[in-house]
Amino acid sequence: MIEPKHGSPVVEKTAHLLEAVADARTGISLGALVDQLGVPRSTVYRILNSLTAHGLVARVNGGASYELGPKFVQLARRISPGADRVTLIEAARPILAAAADRIYESFRLAAPEGNEMMTIFAASSPGDYALFIKVGGRSRKHVGAAGKLALAYSDYNEIEVYCAGGLEARTPYTITDPETLKEALAEIRRSGSAEDNQESNLGLRAFAAPIFDSASRLVATVSVPFIGEATPERARSIKREVLDAATMVMKAINGIHPMSK
């Protein structure tokens, strides 16, 4: 566990504990936290008690495992009233879960974070070949369908600054030439959707569609990554589900597409 030179050890331990709780998909026990963090059991126990008292963590169904508590929802709502990600996730959850069950592919909800896209929700699928999507995962905008969408709906200066920072390759198919990227972004804006054809990971494709808020700002994207050998008919079906899901989520948050103004 790395601690900053002038930081507080207790705060650092608490931050790492919260990250571990957040990463656990079905809750995490006291013993597992002790093993993962390398912190004395008594210290972890005291931190958990304090966090529980403040509602920042909670016992899963009153049992021995811990998950993030309701206080986080309240705090998240204060970050930006105009881009309430908690409300967005709550609106998207049933829509993406139903779509994932319907087509046996996992759905990703991602939001722009500076030069990256961050996964803020994932609806897993029971399909044998559906991919696991990690919530909290990040990727540079130019290497995937979701990120290219965010860039496509950025203003000219933002795109120029992004390109000036360098376009590193993730695979041989990643777009690394600024002019080629700008042409691709123009086409994405015309079509209203984006595709990743092995640009972020070899053998994988993805389709993505945008979600705009009530001020027509792109606040998130819906995408489905899938194994690239899908038949043309299967690929069209996935793309249709992505577009429909994004439309439904946007309607649920009273979003307005900029082209509809």
Residue, then its C-alpha position, 0 to 999 in steps of 0.5 A: m500500500i503506497e502512501p503519499k509523503h505528507g498524507s494521513p495513514v488512516v485516510e489512506k487505509t480508508a481510501h484503499l478499503l473503500e476501493a476494495v469494497a467497491d471492486a467486490r461484485t457481491g460484497i467482501s468480508l472483514g477477513a478478505l479485506v484484511d488479506q487484501l489490504g495487509v492491514p491489521r484486523s483490528t484496524v480494518y474492523r475500526i474503519l468499517n465500524s466508522l464507515t458503517a456508522h456514517g452510511l458509507v459502507a453497509r452489510v450485505n443483507g445484514g450479513a458478514s460481507y460489506e458493500l458501499g452504503p447509501k451515503f455514497v448515493q447521497l454524496a454522488r447526487r451533490i457532485s453535479p446536478g446537471a450530470d447526475r450519474v446516479t440517476l443515469i445508472e438507475a435509469a439505465r440498469p433495468i433497460l441494459a439488463a433486459a437487453a443483455d438477457r435478450i441478446y446474450e451480450s454484456f452492455r457497458l455504460a461509460a461516461p467521459e472523464g477527461n481524455e478517457m472513458m470510464t465504465i460506470f455500470a455494466a449489465s452482465s449477460p448469461g451468454d456463454y461468449a458474453l464478455f466480462i466488463k469491469v466497472g471503473g475500467r478506463s480507456r483512452k477516447h480514441v481507441g474505442a467506440a464509446g470514446k470516439l463517440a465522446l470525441a465526435y460530439s466535442d467541440y473543435n478545440e477539444i479535439e485538437v487538444y486531444c490529438a496534440g497529446g498523441l494517439e498511442a496504438r493499442t492494436p495495429y488497427t488503432i487510429t493513430d493519425p490525427e487527420t484520419l481520426k478527425e475524418a472518422l469522428a465526422e462520420i460518427r457524428r453524421s451516423g449517430s453511432a460508432e464502431d470499434n473494429q479491433e482498435s482496442n483489443l484484437g479479436l473484439r468489436a463493439f458498437a456504441a450509441p450516445i446518451f445526451d442530457s436535457a441540455s443536449r450534452l453527451v453524458a454517457t454512451v451505451s456499448v456492447p463489446f463482442i467477439g469479432e467473428a459474429t455473422p453480419e446478421r448478428a452484428r446488425s442485431i447487436k447494433r440495433e439493440v445498442l441504438d434502442a437501449a441508448t434511446m430508451v435511457m435518454k428518454a428516461i432521463n429526459g435527454i434531448h438529441p442535438m439533432s432534434k432541436 
